[in-house]
């Protein structure tokens, strides 16, 4: 009976060691998966942030180009207006100069 009890205790100890080994292996596997998932999440977040930053940069560049074009259009309109005013006064200036010379 003592031998049977000792055998049962050893079997129980062996089973406990197997359970511990399996638990340790499961722990290691879960930890490795968690690390891989975390690395993937970080990589994905970085890629998304870079894509968003690039899109925002493109939008800012486009807004800058649009503002520049609007300013250029305004300047060109002002130049055209000044040119028109100058041409409309040209005959008056010529007449005034001739009048002074005579």
JOKATA-V904164 format. One record per backbone hydrogen bond with DSSP energy under -0.5 kcal/mol. CO is the residue of the C=O (numbers start at 1). NH is the residue of the N-H. If there is no record, write none. Layout:
# JOKATA-V904164
co	nh
CO	NH
CO	NH
This chain:
# JOKATA-V904164
co	nh
1	5
2	6
3	7
4	8
5	9
6	10
7	11
8	12
9	13
10	14
11	15
12	16
13	17
14	18
15	19
16	20
17	21
18	22
19	23
20	24
21	25
22	26
23	27
24	28
25	29
26	30
27	31
28	32
29	33
30	34
31	35
32	36
33	37
34	38
35	39
36	40
37	41
38	42
39	43
40	44
41	45
42	46
43	47
44	48
45	49
46	50
47	51
48	52
49	53
50	54
51	55
52	56
53	57
54	58
55	59
56	60
57	61
58	62
59	63
60	64
61	65
62	66
63	67
64	68
65	69
66	70
67	71
68	72
69	73
70	74
71	75
72	76
73	77
74	78
75	79
76	80
77	81
78	82
79	83
80	84
81	85
82	86
83	87
84	88
85	89
86	90
87	90
87	91
89	93
90	94
91	95
92	96
93	97
94	98
95	99
96	100
97	101
98	102
